[in-house]
Amino acid sequence: MNGTSRGSNPNPNLSRRGLLWTGALAALTPWAIGDALAADPPKPGTAPAANAITPSEALKRLMEGNARYAANKPDQRDFSAGRAARAQGQAPIAAILSCADARLAPEFAFDQAPGELFVARVAGNILTPDLLASFEYAVEFLAVPLVMVLGHSGCGAVDAAIKRLKDKAVLPGHLPALIGVIKPAVVAAEKMTVGNLFDNSIAENVRRQVAQLKSAGPIVQKSYEGKKIDIVGAVYDIPTGKVVLV
């Protein structure tokens, strides 16, 4: 952050409503915020939460679910079942940073029921401050054991980053800022001697977002270094439906 004088306002455009909202949040104690976000802890003697599993067990469930999906043999479910129970809270087994591409639906790709995945989606599956806050919530208050960055084949955002870099393509609106985050992955992929630029850029972008999450303090980094969670990257292949870890 750039240094500012004590008497200056680093954001003169901040609205009065924003100031009031910030003040209201500041008035809450940390434990009050936690109470507002988190479900009540289990009482002594009760069964552990549904997501009280190891990171490796969570990943195993995801990959087994993907194998069922790719083989077109998903578990048959009545999606109305469990609605009342889900209204009481959530205990997802994984938090997933996914691309917003309409052809990729993590709940289907991993053959998981409603309430089992905490999914945040954005074009190019890039980590932004707002999305980081969502993953902090999932780690701190929902106790997810696993975080995954999920890219996919044929990603339009990565393709745009390649065209921007190689052909100087002009993009409208806010797209240049989004593509700018992906550009370093393309630059790194250009130096790879195996595979093609497009696929290598997709995988490299996933790896870079994983690295950012692993070092994202204070919450996610602490949980990862304390081995409470694992953070992995994967790419979904649209034609086959298979997910490959990268």
C-alpha positions as CSV (number, residue, x, y, z in Angstrom):
1,M,0.0,0.0,0.0
2,N,1.2,3.5,-0.7
3,G,1.9,5.7,2.3
4,T,-0.4,8.5,3.1
5,S,-0.3,11.4,5.6
6,R,-2.3,10.9,8.7
7,G,-4.7,13.7,7.8
8,S,-5.3,12.6,4.2
9,N,-8.1,10.4,2.9
10,P,-6.7,7.6,0.7
11,N,-10.0,7.3,-1.0
12,P,-11.8,10.6,-1.5
13,N,-14.6,8.9,-3.5
14,L,-15.7,6.8,-0.5
15,S,-19.4,7.3,-0.1
16,R,-21.1,8.4,3.1
17,R,-23.0,5.1,3.0
18,G,-19.7,3.2,2.8
19,L,-18.3,5.1,5.8
20,L,-21.4,4.3,7.8
21,W,-21.1,0.6,6.8
22,T,-17.4,0.6,7.7
23,G,-18.1,2.1,11.0
24,A,-20.8,-0.4,11.8
25,L,-18.4,-3.3,11.0
26,A,-15.7,-1.7,13.2
27,A,-18.2,-1.5,16.1
28,L,-18.6,-5.3,16.0
29,T,-16.1,-7.3,18.1
30,P,-14.3,-10.0,16.2
31,W,-16.2,-12.7,18.1
32,A,-19.5,-11.0,17.3
33,I,-18.6,-11.2,13.6
34,G,-17.7,-14.8,14.0
35,D,-21.0,-15.5,15.7
36,A,-22.8,-13.9,12.8
37,L,-21.0,-15.9,10.2
38,A,-20.4,-19.3,11.7
39,A,-22.8,-22.0,12.8
40,D,-22.9,-23.0,16.4
41,P,-20.1,-25.5,17.3
42,P,-21.2,-29.1,17.8
43,K,-22.3,-30.0,21.4
44,P,-20.2,-32.5,23.3
45,G,-21.2,-36.1,22.4
46,T,-22.7,-35.1,19.1
47,A,-21.5,-36.5,15.7
48,P,-18.7,-34.5,14.0
49,A,-19.5,-32.2,11.1
50,A,-19.9,-33.8,7.7
51,N,-16.7,-32.2,6.5
52,A,-14.6,-33.3,9.5
53,I,-12.3,-35.3,7.2
54,T,-8.7,-35.0,6.2
55,P,-7.7,-33.0,3.1
56,S,-6.6,-36.2,1.3
57,E,-10.0,-37.8,2.0
58,A,-11.8,-34.8,0.6
59,L,-9.7,-34.9,-2.5
60,K,-10.3,-38.6,-2.9
61,R,-14.1,-38.0,-2.7
62,L,-13.8,-35.3,-5.4
63,M,-11.7,-37.5,-7.8
64,E,-13.9,-40.5,-7.3
65,G,-16.9,-38.4,-8.0
66,N,-15.3,-37.1,-11.2
67,A,-14.6,-40.6,-12.3
68,R,-18.3,-41.4,-11.9
69,Y,-19.2,-38.3,-13.9
70,A,-16.8,-38.9,-16.7
71,A,-18.1,-42.5,-17.0
72,N,-21.6,-41.2,-17.1
73,K,-22.4,-43.2,-13.9
74,P,-23.3,-40.5,-11.3
75,D,-25.0,-41.3,-8.1
76,Q,-28.7,-40.9,-8.5
77,R,-30.1,-38.4,-6.1
78,D,-33.4,-36.9,-5.0
79,F,-32.4,-33.2,-4.8
80,S,-35.3,-32.4,-2.6
81,A,-34.0,-34.7,0.1
82,G,-32.0,-32.9,2.8
83,R,-33.3,-29.4,2.1
84,A,-34.6,-29.0,5.7
85,A,-31.2,-30.2,7.1
86,R,-29.3,-27.8,4.7
87,A,-31.4,-24.9,6.0
88,Q,-29.7,-25.4,9.4
89,G,-26.2,-24.8,8.0
90,Q,-23.5,-26.0,5.7
91,A,-20.4,-28.2,5.9
92,P,-18.8,-28.4,2.5
93,I,-15.9,-30.8,1.9
94,A,-14.1,-28.4,-0.4
95,A,-14.0,-24.8,-1.5
96,I,-13.4,-24.4,-5.3
97,L,-12.1,-21.4,-7.2
98,S,-13.6,-22.1,-10.6
99,C,-13.9,-20.4,-14.0
100,A,-17.3,-18.9,-14.7
101,D,-17.5,-20.8,-18.1
102,A,-21.0,-22.1,-18.5
103,R,-19.7,-25.5,-19.6
104,L,-18.1,-26.1,-16.3
105,A,-20.3,-27.0,-13.3
106,P,-18.1,-28.2,-10.3
107,E,-21.0,-29.9,-8.5
108,F,-21.7,-32.0,-11.6
109,A,-18.0,-32.5,-12.5
110,F,-17.3,-34.0,-9.1
111,D,-20.7,-35.6,-8.7
112,Q,-21.4,-34.0,-5.4
113,A,-24.7,-33.2,-3.8
114,P,-26.0,-29.8,-2.8
115,G,-24.2,-28.4,0.2
116,E,-21.0,-30.4,-0.4
117,L,-19.0,-27.8,-2.4
118,F,-18.4,-24.1,-1.6
119,V,-17.8,-22.6,-5.1
120,A,-16.6,-19.2,-6.1
121,R,-16.5,-18.5,-9.9
122,V,-14.9,-15.8,-12.0
123,A,-13.7,-15.8,-15.6
124,G,-10.2,-17.2,-15.7
125,N,-10.4,-18.7,-12.2
126,I,-8.2,-15.8,-10.9
127,L,-7.9,-14.9,-7.2
128,T,-9.2,-11.4,-6.4
129,P,-9.4,-9.7,-3.0
130,D,-13.2,-10.3,-2.8
131,L,-12.8,-14.0,-3.7
132,L,-10.0,-14.4,-1.2
133,A,-12.4,-13.1,1.5
134,S,-14.8,-15.8,0.4
135,F,-12.1,-18.5,0.8
136,E,-11.1,-17.1,4.2
137,Y,-14.7,-17.5,5.2
138,A,-14.8,-21.1,4.0
139,V,-11.6,-21.9,5.8
140,E,-12.2,-20.0,9.0
141,F,-15.9,-20.5,9.6
142,L,-16.9,-23.5,7.5
143,A,-13.8,-25.5,8.3
144,V,-13.3,-26.8,4.7
145,P,-10.4,-29.3,4.6
146,L,-9.6,-28.7,0.9
147,V,-9.3,-25.7,-1.4
148,M,-9.0,-26.3,-5.2
149,V,-8.4,-24.0,-8.1
150,L,-10.2,-25.5,-11.1
151,G,-9.3,-24.4,-14.6
152,H,-10.6,-25.9,-17.8
153,S,-9.7,-26.7,-21.4
154,G,-10.6,-24.1,-24.0
155,C,-10.6,-21.2,-21.4
156,G,-11.7,-18.0,-23.2
157,A,-10.0,-15.8,-20.7
158,V,-6.6,-17.5,-21.2
159,D,-7.1,-17.4,-25.0
160,A,-7.8,-13.6,-24.7
161,A,-4.6,-13.2,-22.7
162,I,-2.6,-15.0,-25.4
163,K,-4.1,-12.8,-28.1
164,R,-3.5,-9.7,-26.1
165,L,0.2,-10.7,-25.6
166,K,0.9,-11.9,-29.1
167,D,-1.4,-9.8,-31.3
168,K,-1.9,-6.8,-29.1
169,A,-5.7,-7.4,-29.2
170,V,-7.8,-4.5,-27.9
171,L,-10.3,-5.5,-25.2
172,P,-13.3,-3.5,-24.1
173,G,-14.5,-2.5,-20.6
174,H,-12.8,-4.0,-17.6
175,L,-11.5,-7.0,-19.5
176,P,-7.9,-5.7,-19.7
177,A,-7.6,-5.8,-15.9
178,L,-8.8,-9.4,-15.8
179,I,-6.5,-10.5,-18.6
180,G,-3.6,-8.7,-17.1
181,V,-3.7,-11.1,-14.1
182,I,-3.4,-14.1,-16.5
183,K,-0.7,-12.6,-18.7
184,P,2.3,-13.8,-16.5
185,A,1.1,-17.4,-16.9
186,V,1.2,-17.0,-20.7
187,V,4.7,-15.5,-20.5
188,A,5.9,-18.4,-18.4
189,A,4.2,-20.9,-20.7
190,E,5.9,-19.5,-23.8
191,K,9.2,-20.8,-22.3
192,M,8.0,-24.3,-22.0
193,T,9.3,-26.8,-24.6
194,V,6.7,-29.5,-24.1
195,G,3.0,-29.1,-25.0
196,N,1.2,-26.3,-26.7
197,L,1.0,-22.7,-25.6
198,F,-2.8,-22.7,-24.9
199,D,-2.9,-25.8,-22.7
200,N,0.3,-24.9,-20.9
201,S,-1.0,-21.4,-20.2
202,I,-4.2,-22.8,-18.7
203,A,-2.3,-25.1,-16.4
204,E,0.3,-22.5,-15.5
205,N,-2.5,-20.0,-14.6
206,V,-4.0,-22.6,-12.2
207,R,-0.6,-23.2,-10.6
208,R,-0.1,-19.5,-10.1
209,Q,-3.5,-19.1,-8.4
210,V,-2.7,-22.0,-6.2
211,A,0.6,-20.4,-5.2
212,Q,-1.2,-17.1,-4.4
213,L,-3.7,-18.9,-2.2
214,K,-0.9,-20.8,-0.3
215,S,0.7,-17.5,0.6
216,A,-2.5,-15.5,1.2
217,G,-2.3,-14.3,4.8
218,P,-3.4,-14.2,7.4
219,I,-6.1,-16.9,7.3
220,V,-5.5,-19.2,4.4
221,Q,-1.8,-19.3,4.6
222,K,-1.9,-20.0,8.3
223,S,-4.3,-23.0,7.8
224,Y,-2.2,-24.3,4.9
225,E,1.1,-24.1,6.8
226,G,-0.5,-25.6,9.8
227,K,-1.7,-28.6,7.6
228,K,-5.3,-28.0,8.5
229,I,-6.1,-27.7,4.8
230,D,-4.6,-28.6,1.5
231,I,-4.6,-26.4,-1.6
232,V,-4.5,-28.1,-5.0
233,G,-4.9,-27.2,-8.7
234,A,-6.7,-29.0,-11.4
235,V,-7.9,-28.7,-15.0
236,Y,-11.3,-29.9,-16.3
237,D,-11.3,-31.3,-19.8
238,I,-14.6,-30.2,-21.5
239,P,-14.8,-33.0,-24.1
240,T,-14.2,-35.9,-21.7
241,G,-15.4,-34.5,-18.4
242,K,-12.2,-35.6,-16.7
243,V,-10.3,-33.6,-14.1
244,V,-6.5,-33.8,-14.0
245,L,-4.5,-32.5,-11.1
246,V,-1.7,-30.1,-12.1
